[in-house]
Amino acid sequence: MQAERKQLFDYINRISFSIDDLLLYLDTHPEDTEALAYMNELIPCREKALKEYQEKYMPLLIDGTDSENCWKWSTTPWPWERGYY
């Protein structure tokens, strides 16, 4: 289970880095339709992976929390307490 969690977490990090890098590239090359199309392919993949991680483990982003009943960010283990870093 921990290996699957780490694998998904690493995938989210890699795809997020790729999207950030493409955003920076597109700042200086706004006419590059190939780069824009690639970024638009990656965004749904990242959203799907974030949703899967959130459903299986815990939210990674503030917009993935359910704060209506309880503020869950402070009730889950801290990153250094989780044992997979």
mmCIF file as gemmi writes it, N, C-alpha and C atoms, coordinates in Angstrom:
data_model
loop_
_atom_site.group_PDB
_atom_site.id
_atom_site.type_symbol
_atom_site.label_atom_id
_atom_site.label_alt_id
_atom_site.label_comp_id
_atom_site.label_asym_id
_atom_site.label_entity_id
_atom_site.label_seq_id
_atom_site.pdbx_PDB_ins_code
_atom_site.Cartn_x
_atom_site.Cartn_y
_atom_site.Cartn_z
_atom_site.occupancy
_atom_site.B_iso_or_equiv
_atom_site.pdbx_formal_charge
_atom_site.auth_seq_id
_atom_site.auth_asym_id
_atom_site.pdbx_PDB_model_num
ATOM 1 N N . MET Axp A 1 ? 0.824 -1.198 0 1 0 ? 1 A 1
ATOM 2 C CA . MET Axp A 1 ? 0 0 0 1 0 ? 1 A 1
ATOM 3 C C . MET Axp A 1 ? 0.866 1.258 0 1 0 ? 1 A 1
ATOM 4 N N . GLN Axp A 2 ? 1.907 1.282 0.83 1 0 ? 2 A 1
ATOM 5 C CA . GLN Axp A 2 ? 2.793 2.446 0.88 1 0 ? 2 A 1
ATOM 6 C C . GLN Axp A 2 ? 3.491 2.67 -0.453 1 0 ? 2 A 1
ATOM 7 N N . ALA Axp A 3 ? 3.876 1.599 -1.119 1 0 ? 3 A 1
ATOM 8 C CA . ALA Axp A 3 ? 4.556 1.735 -2.412 1 0 ? 3 A 1
ATOM 9 C C . ALA Axp A 3 ? 3.616 2.353 -3.444 1 0 ? 3 A 1
ATOM 10 N N . GLU Axp A 4 ? 2.363 1.93 -3.431 1 0 ? 4 A 1
ATOM 11 C CA . GLU Axp A 4 ? 1.377 2.494 -4.358 1 0 ? 4 A 1
ATOM 12 C C . GLU Axp A 4 ? 1.149 3.978 -4.06 1 0 ? 4 A 1
ATOM 13 N N . ARG Axp A 5 ? 1.092 4.305 -2.783 1 0 ? 5 A 1
ATOM 14 C CA . ARG Axp A 5 ? 0.898 5.701 -2.374 1 0 ? 5 A 1
ATOM 15 C C . ARG Axp A 5 ? 2.061 6.567 -2.826 1 0 ? 5 A 1
ATOM 16 N N . LYS Axp A 6 ? 3.269 6.094 -2.591 1 0 ? 6 A 1
ATOM 17 C CA . LYS Axp A 6 ? 4.455 6.849 -2.99 1 0 ? 6 A 1
ATOM 18 C C . LYS Axp A 6 ? 4.525 6.982 -4.507 1 0 ? 6 A 1
ATOM 19 N N . GLN Axp A 7 ? 4.18 5.925 -5.219 1 0 ? 7 A 1
ATOM 20 C CA . GLN Axp A 7 ? 4.203 5.961 -6.682 1 0 ? 7 A 1
ATOM 21 C C . GLN Axp A 7 ? 3.223 7.015 -7.21 1 0 ? 7 A 1
ATOM 22 N N . LEU Axp A 8 ? 2.025 7.062 -6.657 1 0 ? 8 A 1
ATOM 23 C CA . LEU Axp A 8 ? 1.039 8.053 -7.079 1 0 ? 8 A 1
ATOM 24 C C . LEU Axp A 8 ? 1.494 9.461 -6.704 1 0 ? 8 A 1
ATOM 25 N N . PHE Axp A 9 ? 2.054 9.616 -5.516 1 0 ? 9 A 1
ATOM 26 C CA . PHE Axp A 9 ? 2.561 10.914 -5.065 1 0 ? 9 A 1
ATOM 27 C C . PHE Axp A 9 ? 3.682 11.401 -5.985 1 0 ? 9 A 1
ATOM 28 N N . ASP Axp A 10 ? 4.592 10.513 -6.333 1 0 ? 10 A 1
ATOM 29 C CA . ASP Axp A 10 ? 5.689 10.872 -7.241 1 0 ? 10 A 1
ATOM 30 C C . ASP Axp A 10 ? 5.164 11.236 -8.627 1 0 ? 10 A 1
ATOM 31 N N . TYR Axp A 11 ? 4.16 10.519 -9.1 1 0 ? 11 A 1
ATOM 32 C CA . TYR Axp A 11 ? 3.548 10.834 -10.398 1 0 ? 11 A 1
ATOM 33 C C . TYR Axp A 11 ? 2.945 12.236 -10.37 1 0 ? 11 A 1
ATOM 34 N N . ILE Axp A 12 ? 2.245 12.569 -9.302 1 0 ? 12 A 1
ATOM 35 C CA . ILE Axp A 12 ? 1.657 13.907 -9.17 1 0 ? 12 A 1
ATOM 36 C C . ILE Axp A 12 ? 2.752 14.964 -9.18 1 0 ? 12 A 1
ATOM 37 N N . ASN Axp A 13 ? 3.851 14.713 -8.485 1 0 ? 13 A 1
ATOM 38 C CA . ASN Axp A 13 ? 4.968 15.667 -8.488 1 0 ? 13 A 1
ATOM 39 C C . ASN Axp A 13 ? 5.559 15.839 -9.88 1 0 ? 13 A 1
ATOM 40 N N . ARG Axp A 14 ? 5.752 14.743 -10.586 1 0 ? 14 A 1
ATOM 41 C CA . ARG Axp A 14 ? 6.333 14.826 -11.936 1 0 ? 14 A 1
ATOM 42 C C . ARG Axp A 14 ? 5.416 15.569 -12.9 1 0 ? 14 A 1
ATOM 43 N N . ILE Axp A 15 ? 4.148 15.24 -12.881 1 0 ? 15 A 1
ATOM 44 C CA . ILE Axp A 15 ? 3.224 15.882 -13.817 1 0 ? 15 A 1
ATOM 45 C C . ILE Axp A 15 ? 3.02 17.356 -13.452 1 0 ? 15 A 1
ATOM 46 N N . SER Axp A 16 ? 3.027 17.668 -12.162 1 0 ? 16 A 1
ATOM 47 C CA . SER Axp A 16 ? 2.908 19.067 -11.733 1 0 ? 16 A 1
ATOM 48 C C . SER Axp A 16 ? 4.117 19.868 -12.182 1 0 ? 16 A 1
ATOM 49 N N . PHE Axp A 17 ? 5.303 19.281 -12.055 1 0 ? 17 A 1
ATOM 50 C CA . PHE Axp A 17 ? 6.515 19.952 -12.519 1 0 ? 17 A 1
ATOM 51 C C . PHE Axp A 17 ? 6.44 20.202 -14.023 1 0 ? 17 A 1
ATOM 52 N N . SER Axp A 18 ? 5.97 19.221 -14.766 1 0 ? 18 A 1
ATOM 53 C CA . SER Axp A 18 ? 5.855 19.368 -16.223 1 0 ? 18 A 1
ATOM 54 C C . SER Axp A 18 ? 4.905 20.502 -16.587 1 0 ? 18 A 1
ATOM 55 N N . ILE Axp A 19 ? 3.791 20.58 -15.9 1 0 ? 19 A 1
ATOM 56 C CA . ILE Axp A 19 ? 2.825 21.65 -16.172 1 0 ? 19 A 1
ATOM 57 C C . ILE Axp A 19 ? 3.422 23.008 -15.828 1 0 ? 19 A 1
ATOM 58 N N . ASP Axp A 20 ? 4.086 23.104 -14.677 1 0 ? 20 A 1
ATOM 59 C CA . ASP Axp A 20 ? 4.727 24.373 -14.297 1 0 ? 20 A 1
ATOM 60 C C . ASP Axp A 20 ? 5.78 24.778 -15.316 1 0 ? 20 A 1
ATOM 61 N N . ASP Axp A 21 ? 6.561 23.814 -15.764 1 0 ? 21 A 1
ATOM 62 C CA . ASP Axp A 21 ? 7.6 24.096 -16.753 1 0 ? 21 A 1
ATOM 63 C C . ASP Axp A 21 ? 6.981 24.565 -18.075 1 0 ? 21 A 1
ATOM 64 N N . LEU Axp A 22 ? 5.916 23.917 -18.486 1 0 ? 22 A 1
ATOM 65 C CA . LEU Axp A 22 ? 5.228 24.335 -19.713 1 0 ? 22 A 1
ATOM 66 C C . LEU Axp A 22 ? 4.634 25.74 -19.572 1 0 ? 22 A 1
ATOM 67 N N . LEU Axp A 23 ? 4.111 26.062 -18.397 1 0 ? 23 A 1
ATOM 68 C CA . LEU Axp A 23 ? 3.586 27.412 -18.171 1 0 ? 23 A 1
ATOM 69 C C . LEU Axp A 23 ? 4.68 28.46 -18.337 1 0 ? 23 A 1
ATOM 70 N N . LEU Axp A 24 ? 5.845 28.183 -17.78 1 0 ? 24 A 1
ATOM 71 C CA . LEU Axp A 24 ? 6.966 29.117 -17.929 1 0 ? 24 A 1
ATOM 72 C C . LEU Axp A 24 ? 7.388 29.231 -19.388 1 0 ? 24 A 1
ATOM 73 N N . TYR Axp A 25 ? 7.449 28.109 -20.065 1 0 ? 25 A 1
ATOM 74 C CA . TYR Axp A 25 ? 7.814 28.11 -21.482 1 0 ? 25 A 1
ATOM 75 C C . TYR Axp A 25 ? 6.804 28.913 -22.3 1 0 ? 25 A 1
ATOM 76 N N . LEU Axp A 26 ? 5.525 28.72 -22.013 1 0 ? 26 A 1
ATOM 77 C CA . LEU Axp A 26 ? 4.484 29.418 -22.768 1 0 ? 26 A 1
ATOM 78 C C . LEU Axp A 26 ? 4.466 30.922 -22.487 1 0 ? 26 A 1
ATOM 79 N N . ASP Axp A 27 ? 5.024 31.343 -21.356 1 0 ? 27 A 1
ATOM 80 C CA . ASP Axp A 27 ? 5.16 32.777 -21.093 1 0 ? 27 A 1
ATOM 81 C C . ASP Axp A 27 ? 6.051 33.44 -22.132 1 0 ? 27 A 1
ATOM 82 N N . THR Axp A 28 ? 7.041 32.704 -22.604 1 0 ? 28 A 1
ATOM 83 C CA . THR Axp A 28 ? 7.975 33.27 -23.587 1 0 ? 28 A 1
ATOM 84 C C . THR Axp A 28 ? 7.716 32.78 -25.006 1 0 ? 28 A 1
ATOM 85 N N . HIS Axp A 29 ? 6.872 31.773 -25.154 1 0 ? 29 A 1
ATOM 86 C CA . HIS Axp A 29 ? 6.537 31.222 -26.473 1 0 ? 29 A 1
ATOM 87 C C . HIS Axp A 29 ? 5.019 31.037 -26.578 1 0 ? 29 A 1
ATOM 88 N N . PRO Axp A 30 ? 4.254 32.113 -26.476 1 0 ? 30 A 1
ATOM 89 C CA . PRO Axp A 30 ? 2.792 31.983 -26.428 1 0 ? 30 A 1
ATOM 90 C C . PRO Axp A 30 ? 2.161 31.441 -27.707 1 0 ? 30 A 1
ATOM 91 N N . GLU Axp A 31 ? 2.9 31.451 -28.789 1 0 ? 31 A 1
ATOM 92 C CA . GLU Axp A 31 ? 2.357 30.979 -30.072 1 0 ? 31 A 1
ATOM 93 C C . GLU Axp A 31 ? 2.583 29.48 -30.3 1 0 ? 31 A 1
ATOM 94 N N . ASP Axp A 32 ? 3.275 28.814 -29.392 1 0 ? 32 A 1
ATOM 95 C CA . ASP Axp A 32 ? 3.604 27.394 -29.567 1 0 ? 32 A 1
ATOM 96 C C . ASP Axp A 32 ? 2.371 26.537 -29.261 1 0 ? 32 A 1
ATOM 97 N N . THR Axp A 33 ? 1.632 26.225 -30.289 1 0 ? 33 A 1
ATOM 98 C CA . THR Axp A 33 ? 0.389 25.469 -30.118 1 0 ? 33 A 1
ATOM 99 C C . THR Axp A 33 ? 0.637 24.021 -29.689 1 0 ? 33 A 1
ATOM 100 N N . GLU Axp A 34 ? 1.782 23.483 -30.057 1 0 ? 34 A 1
ATOM 101 C CA . GLU Axp A 34 ? 2.115 22.11 -29.658 1 0 ? 34 A 1
ATOM 102 C C . GLU Axp A 34 ? 2.326 22.03 -28.144 1 0 ? 34 A 1
ATOM 103 N N . ALA Axp A 35 ? 3.046 23.001 -27.596 1 0 ? 35 A 1
ATOM 104 C CA . ALA Axp A 35 ? 3.273 23.034 -26.147 1 0 ? 35 A 1
ATOM 105 C C . ALA Axp A 35 ? 1.956 23.258 -25.406 1 0 ? 35 A 1
ATOM 106 N N . LEU Axp A 36 ? 1.127 24.131 -25.931 1 0 ? 36 A 1
ATOM 107 C CA . LEU Axp A 36 ? -0.171 24.395 -25.313 1 0 ? 36 A 1
ATOM 108 C C . LEU Axp A 36 ? -1.056 23.148 -25.338 1 0 ? 36 A 1
ATOM 109 N N . ALA Axp A 37 ? -1.053 22.447 -26.453 1 0 ? 37 A 1
ATOM 110 C CA . ALA Axp A 37 ? -1.841 21.215 -26.56 1 0 ? 37 A 1
ATOM 111 C C . ALA Axp A 37 ? -1.334 20.16 -25.575 1 0 ? 37 A 1
ATOM 112 N N . TYR Axp A 38 ? -0.013 20.064 -25.43 1 0 ? 38 A 1
ATOM 113 C CA . TYR Axp A 38 ? 0.56 19.089 -24.494 1 0 ? 38 A 1
ATOM 114 C C . TYR Axp A 38 ? 0.172 19.435 -23.058 1 0 ? 38 A 1
ATOM 115 N N . MET Axp A 39 ? 0.241 20.723 -22.718 1 0 ? 39 A 1
ATOM 116 C CA . MET Axp A 39 ? -0.148 21.138 -21.375 1 0 ? 39 A 1
ATOM 117 C C . MET Axp A 39 ? -1.623 20.817 -21.129 1 0 ? 39 A 1
ATOM 118 N N . ASN Axp A 40 ? -2.45 21.047 -22.134 1 0 ? 40 A 1
ATOM 119 C CA . ASN Axp A 40 ? -3.88 20.758 -21.992 1 0 ? 40 A 1
ATOM 120 C C . ASN Axp A 40 ? -4.163 19.261 -21.879 1 0 ? 40 A 1
ATOM 121 N N . GLU Axp A 41 ? -3.26 18.428 -22.356 1 0 ? 41 A 1
ATOM 122 C CA . GLU Axp A 41 ? -3.366 16.973 -22.155 1 0 ? 41 A 1
ATOM 123 C C . GLU Axp A 41 ? -2.994 16.599 -20.723 1 0 ? 41 A 1
ATOM 124 N N . LEU Axp A 42 ? -1.99 17.277 -20.179 1 0 ? 42 A 1
ATOM 125 C CA . LEU Axp A 42 ? -1.486 16.939 -18.851 1 0 ? 42 A 1
ATOM 126 C C . LEU Axp A 42 ? -2.421 17.37 -17.721 1 0 ? 42 A 1
ATOM 127 N N . ILE Axp A 43 ? -3.094 18.488 -17.888 1 0 ? 43 A 1
ATOM 128 C CA . ILE Axp A 43 ? -3.926 19.029 -16.806 1 0 ? 43 A 1
ATOM 129 C C . ILE Axp A 43 ? -4.996 18.036 -16.339 1 0 ? 43 A 1
ATOM 130 N N . PRO Axp A 44 ? -5.768 17.409 -17.232 1 0 ? 44 A 1
ATOM 131 C CA . PRO Axp A 44 ? -6.751 16.424 -16.753 1 0 ? 44 A 1
ATOM 132 C C . PRO Axp A 44 ? -6.1 15.206 -16.087 1 0 ? 44 A 1
ATOM 133 N N . CYS Axp A 45 ? -4.919 14.824 -16.539 1 0 ? 45 A 1
ATOM 134 C CA . CYS Axp A 45 ? -4.205 13.698 -15.915 1 0 ? 45 A 1
ATOM 135 C C . CYS Axp A 45 ? -3.833 14.047 -14.479 1 0 ? 45 A 1
ATOM 136 N N . ARG Axp A 46 ? -3.376 15.268 -14.277 1 0 ? 46 A 1
ATOM 137 C CA . ARG Axp A 46 ? -3.016 15.728 -12.93 1 0 ? 46 A 1
ATOM 138 C C . ARG Axp A 46 ? -4.254 15.791 -12.047 1 0 ? 46 A 1
ATOM 139 N N . GLU Axp A 47 ? -5.336 16.337 -12.572 1 0 ? 47 A 1
ATOM 140 C CA . GLU Axp A 47 ? -6.577 16.429 -11.796 1 0 ? 47 A 1
ATOM 141 C C . GLU Axp A 47 ? -7.081 15.046 -11.393 1 0 ? 47 A 1
ATOM 142 N N . LYS Axp A 48 ? -6.995 14.1 -12.31 1 0 ? 48 A 1
ATOM 143 C CA . LYS Axp A 48 ? -7.429 12.728 -12.019 1 0 ? 48 A 1
ATOM 144 C C . LYS Axp A 48 ? -6.555 12.105 -10.929 1 0 ? 48 A 1
ATOM 145 N N . ALA Axp A 49 ? -5.244 12.301 -11.035 1 0 ? 49 A 1
ATOM 146 C CA . ALA Axp A 49 ? -4.326 11.742 -10.043 1 0 ? 49 A 1
ATOM 147 C C . ALA Axp A 49 ? -4.537 12.389 -8.674 1 0 ? 49 A 1
ATOM 148 N N . LEU Axp A 50 ? -4.747 13.7 -8.645 1 0 ? 50 A 1
ATOM 149 C CA . LEU Axp A 50 ? -5.013 14.383 -7.376 1 0 ? 50 A 1
ATOM 150 C C . LEU Axp A 50 ? -6.299 13.872 -6.742 1 0 ? 50 A 1
ATOM 151 N N . LYS Axp A 51 ? -7.315 13.681 -7.551 1 0 ? 51 A 1
ATOM 152 C CA . LYS Axp A 51 ? -8.589 13.17 -7.04 1 0 ? 51 A 1
ATOM 153 C C . LYS Axp A 51 ? -8.418 11.761 -6.473 1 0 ? 51 A 1
ATOM 154 N N . GLU Axp A 52 ? -7.691 10.917 -7.198 1 0 ? 52 A 1
ATOM 155 C CA . GLU Axp A 52 ? -7.449 9.548 -6.726 1 0 ? 52 A 1
ATOM 156 C C . GLU Axp A 52 ? -6.685 9.56 -5.406 1 0 ? 52 A 1
ATOM 157 N N . TYR Axp A 53 ? -5.646 10.387 -5.324 1 0 ? 53 A 1
ATOM 158 C CA . TYR Axp A 53 ? -4.853 10.465 -4.094 1 0 ? 53 A 1
ATOM 159 C C . TYR Axp A 53 ? -5.719 10.948 -2.935 1 0 ? 53 A 1
ATOM 160 N N . GLN Axp A 54 ? -6.52 11.952 -3.203 1 0 ? 54 A 1
ATOM 161 C CA . GLN Axp A 54 ? -7.381 12.509 -2.165 1 0 ? 54 A 1
ATOM 162 C C . GLN Axp A 54 ? -8.387 11.483 -1.662 1 0 ? 54 A 1
ATOM 163 N N . GLU Axp A 55 ? -8.966 10.716 -2.566 1 0 ? 55 A 1
ATOM 164 C CA . GLU Axp A 55 ? -9.957 9.71 -2.174 1 0 ? 55 A 1
ATOM 165 C C . GLU Axp A 55 ? -9.327 8.565 -1.39 1 0 ? 55 A 1
ATOM 166 N N . LYS Axp A 56 ? -8.111 8.161 -1.782 1 0 ? 56 A 1
ATOM 167 C CA . LYS Axp A 56 ? -7.466 7.02 -1.132 1 0 ? 56 A 1
ATOM 168 C C . LYS Axp A 56 ? -6.736 7.396 0.153 1 0 ? 56 A 1
ATOM 169 N N . TYR Axp A 57 ? -6.14 8.585 0.191 1 0 ? 57 A 1
ATOM 170 C CA . TYR Axp A 57 ? -5.244 8.915 1.296 1 0 ? 57 A 1
ATOM 171 C C . TYR Axp A 57 ? -5.653 10.189 2.025 1 0 ? 57 A 1
ATOM 172 N N . MET Axp A 58 ? -5.414 11.33 1.399 1 0 ? 58 A 1
ATOM 173 C CA . MET Axp A 58 ? -5.698 12.619 2.023 1 0 ? 58 A 1
ATOM 174 C C . MET Axp A 58 ? -5.546 13.716 0.982 1 0 ? 58 A 1
ATOM 175 N N . PRO Axp A 59 ? -6.127 14.886 1.218 1 0 ? 59 A 1
ATOM 176 C CA . PRO Axp A 59 ? -5.965 15.968 0.243 1 0 ? 59 A 1
ATOM 177 C C . PRO Axp A 59 ? -4.544 16.511 0.244 1 0 ? 59 A 1
ATOM 178 N N . LEU Axp A 60 ? -4.074 16.879 -0.933 1 0 ? 60 A 1
ATOM 179 C CA . LEU Axp A 60 ? -2.767 17.513 -1.068 1 0 ? 60 A 1
ATOM 180 C C . LEU Axp A 60 ? -2.898 19.02 -1.237 1 0 ? 60 A 1
ATOM 181 N N . LEU Axp A 61 ? -4.064 19.463 -1.654 1 0 ? 61 A 1
ATOM 182 C CA . LEU Axp A 61 ? -4.313 20.883 -1.892 1 0 ? 61 A 1
ATOM 183 C C . LEU Axp A 61 ? -5.49 21.341 -1.046 1 0 ? 61 A 1
ATOM 184 N N . ILE Axp A 62 ? -5.506 22.611 -0.736 1 0 ? 62 A 1
ATOM 185 C CA . ILE Axp A 62 ? -6.567 23.152 0.106 1 0 ? 62 A 1
ATOM 186 C C . ILE Axp A 62 ? -7.938 23.02 -0.545 1 0 ? 62 A 1
ATOM 187 N N . ASP Axp A 63 ? -8.006 23.087 -1.866 1 0 ? 63 A 1
ATOM 188 C CA . ASP Axp A 63 ? -9.309 22.975 -2.523 1 0 ? 63 A 1
ATOM 189 C C . ASP Axp A 63 ? -9.822 21.539 -2.56 1 0 ? 63 A 1
ATOM 190 N N . GLY Axp A 64 ? -9.05 20.604 -2.038 1 0 ? 64 A 1
ATOM 191 C CA . GLY Axp A 64 ? -9.485 19.219 -1.966 1 0 ? 64 A 1
ATOM 192 C C . GLY Axp A 64 ? -10.022 18.835 -0.601 1 0 ? 64 A 1
ATOM 193 N N . THR Axp A 65 ? -10.196 19.814 0.272 1 0 ? 65 A 1
ATOM 194 C CA . THR Axp A 65 ? -10.667 19.509 1.62 1 0 ? 65 A 1
ATOM 195 C C . THR Axp A 65 ? -12.169 19.683 1.729 1 0 ? 65 A 1
ATOM 196 N N . ASP Axp A 66 ? -12.744 18.985 2.669 1 0 ? 66 A 1
ATOM 197 C CA . ASP Axp A 66 ? -14.155 19.15 3.011 1 0 ? 66 A 1
ATOM 198 C C . ASP Axp A 66 ? -14.183 19.87 4.352 1 0 ? 66 A 1
ATOM 199 N N . SER Axp A 67 ? -14.296 21.175 4.316 1 0 ? 67 A 1
ATOM 200 C CA . SER Axp A 67 ? -14.192 21.949 5.551 1 0 ? 67 A 1
ATOM 201 C C . SER Axp A 67 ? -15.552 22.324 6.135 1 0 ? 67 A 1
ATOM 202 N N . GLU Axp A 68 ? -16.614 21.717 5.646 1 0 ? 68 A 1
ATOM 203 C CA . GLU Axp A 68 ? -17.935 22.034 6.184 1 0 ? 68 A 1
ATOM 204 C C . GLU Axp A 68 ? -18.111 21.516 7.607 1 0 ? 68 A 1
ATOM 205 N N . ASN Axp A 69 ? -17.624 20.317 7.876 1 0 ? 69 A 1
ATOM 206 C CA . ASN Axp A 69 ? -17.843 19.701 9.18 1 0 ? 69 A 1
ATOM 207 C C . ASN Axp A 69 ? -16.646 19.811 10.115 1 0 ? 69 A 1
ATOM 208 N N . CYS Axp A 70 ? -15.452 19.819 9.546 1 0 ? 70 A 1
ATOM 209 C CA . CYS Axp A 70 ? -14.247 19.792 10.374 1 0 ? 70 A 1
ATOM 210 C C . CYS Axp A 70 ? -13.062 20.272 9.546 1 0 ? 70 A 1
ATOM 211 N N . TRP Axp A 71 ? -12.152 20.981 10.164 1 0 ? 71 A 1
ATOM 212 C CA . TRP Axp A 71 ? -10.944 21.434 9.479 1 0 ? 71 A 1
ATOM 213 C C . TRP Axp A 71 ? -9.928 20.301 9.552 1 0 ? 71 A 1
ATOM 214 N N . LYS Axp A 72 ? -9.85 19.484 8.492 1 0 ? 72 A 1
ATOM 215 C CA . LYS Axp A 72 ? -9.104 18.227 8.52 1 0 ? 72 A 1
ATOM 216 C C . LYS Axp A 72 ? -7.597 18.376 8.371 1 0 ? 72 A 1
ATOM 217 N N . TRP Axp A 73 ? -7.134 19.535 7.924 1 0 ? 73 A 1
ATOM 218 C CA . TRP Axp A 73 ? -5.695 19.687 7.722 1 0 ? 73 A 1
ATOM 219 C C . TRP Axp A 73 ? -4.923 19.46 9.013 1 0 ? 73 A 1
ATOM 220 N N . SER Axp A 74 ? -5.492 19.844 10.125 1 0 ? 74 A 1
ATOM 221 C CA . SER Axp A 74 ? -4.758 19.719 11.381 1 0 ? 74 A 1
ATOM 222 C C . SER Axp A 74 ? -5.003 18.389 12.079 1 0 ? 74 A 1
ATOM 223 N N . THR Axp A 75 ? -5.862 17.549 11.539 1 0 ? 75 A 1
ATOM 224 C CA . THR Axp A 75 ? -6.164 16.277 12.189 1 0 ? 75 A 1
ATOM 225 C C . THR Axp A 75 ? -5.489 15.084 11.526 1 0 ? 75 A 1
ATOM 226 N N . THR Axp A 76 ? -4.775 15.317 10.439 1 0 ? 76 A 1
ATOM 227 C CA . THR Axp A 76 ? -4.054 14.235 9.767 1 0 ? 76 A 1
ATOM 228 C C . THR Axp A 76 ? -2.577 14.314 10.137 1 0 ? 76 A 1
ATOM 229 N N . PRO Axp A 77 ? -1.841 13.226 9.984 1 0 ? 77 A 1
ATOM 230 C CA . PRO Axp A 77 ? -0.412 13.248 10.316 1 0 ? 77 A 1
ATOM 231 C C . PRO Axp A 77 ? 0.357 14.252 9.456 1 0 ? 77 A 1
ATOM 232 N N . TRP Axp A 78 ? 1.363 14.842 10.035 1 0 ? 78 A 1
ATOM 233 C CA . TRP Axp A 78 ? 2.243 15.754 9.307 1 0 ? 78 A 1
ATOM 234 C C . TRP Axp A 78 ? 3.11 14.946 8.344 1 0 ? 78 A 1
ATOM 235 N N . PRO Axp A 79 ? 3.642 15.576 7.3 1 0 ? 79 A 1
ATOM 236 C CA . PRO Axp A 79 ? 4.429 14.825 6.307 1 0 ? 79 A 1
ATOM 237 C C . PRO Axp A 79 ? 5.535 13.971 6.921 1 0 ? 79 A 1
ATOM 238 N N . TRP Axp A 80 ? 6.239 14.471 7.911 1 0 ? 80 A 1
ATOM 239 C CA . TRP Axp A 80 ? 7.346 13.712 8.507 1 0 ? 80 A 1
ATOM 240 C C . TRP Axp A 80 ? 6.852 12.585 9.415 1 0 ? 80 A 1
ATOM 241 N N . GLU Axp A 81 ? 5.564 12.575 9.722 1 0 ? 81 A 1
ATOM 242 C CA . GLU Axp A 81 ? 4.99 11.512 10.541 1 0 ? 81 A 1
ATOM 243 C C . GLU Axp A 81 ? 4.412 10.372 9.702 1 0 ? 81 A 1
ATOM 244 N N . ARG Axp A 82 ? 4.33 10.568 8.4 1 0 ? 82 A 1
ATOM 245 C CA . ARG Axp A 82 ? 3.676 9.585 7.538 1 0 ? 82 A 1
ATOM 246 C C . ARG Axp A 82 ? 4.586 8.436 7.135 1 0 ? 82 A 1
ATOM 247 N N . GLY Axp A 83 ? 5.882 8.638 7.156 1 0 ? 83 A 1
ATOM 248 C CA . GLY Axp A 83 ? 6.816 7.558 6.9 1 0 ? 83 A 1
ATOM 249 C C . GLY Axp A 83 ? 7.054 7.189 5.456 1 0 ? 83 A 1
ATOM 250 N N . TYR Axp A 84 ? 6.686 8.01 4.498 1 0 ? 84 A 1
ATOM 251 C CA . TYR Axp A 84 ? 6.951 7.651 3.106 1 0 ? 84 A 1
ATOM 252 C C . TYR Axp A 84 ? 7.743 8.711 2.382 1 0 ? 84 A 1
ATOM 253 N N . TYR Axp A 85 ? 8.345 9.626 3.071 1 0 ? 85 A 1
ATOM 254 C CA . TYR Axp A 85 ? 9.215 10.625 2.445 1 0 ? 85 A 1
ATOM 255 C C . TYR Axp A 85 ? 10.654 10.234 2.604 1 0 ? 85 A 1
